[in-house]
């Protein structure tokens, strides 16, 4: 350990380093996903590499399809457990839940598709009978 103080960044620097906007960072703060490491008397927020790591983890979890609400239930696990195992287990549970929901929706859509096909066929038969009756 070098004993050096962690490098502090202001919100714009953190945003650039995390490839997000300052507005996104403020939103994440409102949700409790991020917290400045300190706030100066001037009101400036200061962040360290720890907050940058959290910001990048949030981005990776979003890429997996987790909502910000879901991320809020798992993000701390990654930083409490250095192995990441607890966080990954929780993420698997969330993703499996998403998969079940997608399969349920697909089944519902397939049922709706069959009903539409049946209704189209009924209307076509009715139309054919009506047109045939006019001959």
C-alpha positions as CSV (number, residue, x, y, z in Angstrom):
1,X,0.0,0.0,0.0
2,X,1.5,3.3,-1.0
3,X,-0.2,5.4,1.6
4,X,-1.4,7.9,-1.0
5,X,-4.8,9.4,-0.6
6,X,-7.2,8.2,-3.2
7,X,-7.5,10.4,-6.3
8,X,-10.5,12.6,-6.0
9,X,-12.7,13.5,-9.1
10,X,-15.4,16.0,-9.5
11,X,-18.7,14.9,-11.1
12,X,-17.6,15.8,-14.6
13,X,-14.4,13.8,-14.3
14,X,-16.3,10.8,-12.9
15,X,-18.9,11.1,-15.7
16,X,-16.2,11.1,-18.4
17,X,-14.3,8.2,-16.8
18,X,-17.6,6.2,-16.5
19,X,-18.9,7.1,-19.9
20,X,-22.1,8.6,-18.6
21,X,-23.5,12.1,-18.0
22,X,-23.3,14.1,-14.8
23,X,-27.1,14.0,-14.8
24,X,-26.9,10.2,-14.8
25,X,-24.6,10.3,-11.8
26,X,-27.0,12.7,-9.9
27,X,-29.8,10.3,-10.7
28,X,-27.9,7.3,-9.4
29,X,-27.2,9.3,-6.2
30,X,-30.9,10.0,-5.8
31,X,-31.5,6.3,-6.1
32,X,-28.8,5.5,-3.6
33,X,-26.7,3.6,-6.1
34,X,-23.8,6.1,-5.8
35,X,-22.6,8.4,-3.1
36,X,-19.9,11.1,-3.3
37,X,-17.0,10.2,-1.0
38,X,-17.1,13.7,0.3
39,X,-18.8,17.0,-0.3
40,X,-16.8,20.2,0.0
41,X,-18.1,23.3,1.7
42,X,-18.5,24.8,-1.7
43,X,-21.0,22.1,-2.6
44,X,-18.8,20.3,-5.0
45,X,-19.1,16.5,-4.9
46,X,-15.9,14.5,-4.9
47,X,-15.6,10.9,-5.9
48,X,-12.8,8.3,-5.7
49,X,-11.9,5.2,-7.7
50,X,-14.4,3.3,-5.5
51,X,-17.3,5.3,-6.9
52,X,-15.9,4.8,-10.4
53,X,-15.8,1.1,-9.8
54,X,-19.5,1.2,-8.6
55,X,-20.4,3.3,-11.7
56,X,-18.8,0.8,-14.0
57,X,-20.5,-2.2,-12.2
58,X,-23.8,-0.5,-12.6
59,X,-23.2,-0.2,-16.3
60,X,-22.3,-3.9,-16.6
61,X,-25.4,-4.9,-14.7
62,X,-27.6,-2.7,-16.9
63,X,-26.1,-4.4,-20.0
64,X,-27.2,-7.7,-18.5
65,X,-30.8,-6.4,-18.5
66,X,-31.2,-5.5,-14.8
67,X,-33.3,-2.5,-14.0
68,X,-31.9,0.2,-11.7
69,X,-34.2,-1.1,-9.0
70,X,-32.8,-4.6,-9.4
71,X,-29.3,-3.2,-9.4
72,X,-29.9,-1.5,-6.1
73,X,-30.6,-4.9,-4.5
74,X,-27.4,-6.4,-5.8
75,X,-24.7,-3.7,-6.2
76,X,-23.6,-3.6,-2.5
77,X,-23.0,-7.4,-2.6
78,X,-20.3,-7.0,-5.2
79,X,-18.4,-4.5,-2.9
80,X,-19.1,-6.4,0.4
81,X,-17.8,-9.7,-1.0
82,X,-14.5,-9.3,-2.9
83,X,-15.1,-12.7,-4.8
84,X,-18.4,-11.3,-6.3
85,X,-20.0,-14.7,-5.7
86,X,-22.9,-13.4,-3.6
87,X,-23.6,-10.7,-6.2
88,X,-23.4,-13.1,-9.1
89,X,-25.8,-15.6,-7.4
90,X,-28.3,-12.8,-6.9
91,X,-28.0,-11.7,-10.5
92,X,-28.6,-15.2,-11.7
93,X,-31.8,-15.3,-9.7
94,X,-32.9,-12.0,-11.2
95,X,-32.0,-13.2,-14.8
96,X,-33.8,-16.5,-14.3
97,X,-36.9,-14.6,-13.2
98,X,-36.6,-12.4,-16.4
99,X,-36.4,-15.6,-18.4
100,X,-39.5,-17.1,-16.8
101,X,-41.4,-13.9,-17.5
102,X,-40.2,-13.8,-21.2
103,X,-41.3,-17.4,-21.6
104,X,-44.7,-16.7,-20.0
105,X,-45.2,-13.7,-22.3
106,X,-44.1,-15.7,-25.4
107,X,-46.7,-18.4,-24.5
108,X,-49.4,-15.7,-24.1
109,X,-48.4,-14.2,-27.5
110,X,-48.5,-17.6,-29.2
111,X,-52.0,-18.1,-27.8
112,X,-53.0,-14.7,-29.0
113,X,-51.5,-15.5,-32.4
114,X,-53.6,-18.7,-32.7
115,X,-56.7,-16.8,-31.7
116,X,-56.0,-14.1,-34.4
117,X,-55.5,-16.8,-37.0
118,X,-58.8,-18.4,-36.1
119,X,-60.7,-15.1,-36.2
120,X,-59.2,-14.2,-39.5
121,X,-60.2,-17.6,-40.9
122,X,-63.8,-17.1,-39.5
123,X,-64.1,-13.7,-41.1
124,X,-62.7,-14.9,-44.4
125,X,-65.2,-17.8,-44.4
126,X,-68.0,-15.4,-43.7
127,X,-66.8,-13.1,-46.4
128,X,-66.5,-15.9,-48.9
129,X,-70.0,-17.1,-48.1
130,X,-71.4,-13.6,-48.4
131,X,-69.7,-13.0,-51.7
132,X,-70.7,-16.5,-53.0
133,X,-74.3,-15.8,-52.0
134,X,-74.3,-12.7,-54.2
135,X,-73.5,-14.7,-57.4
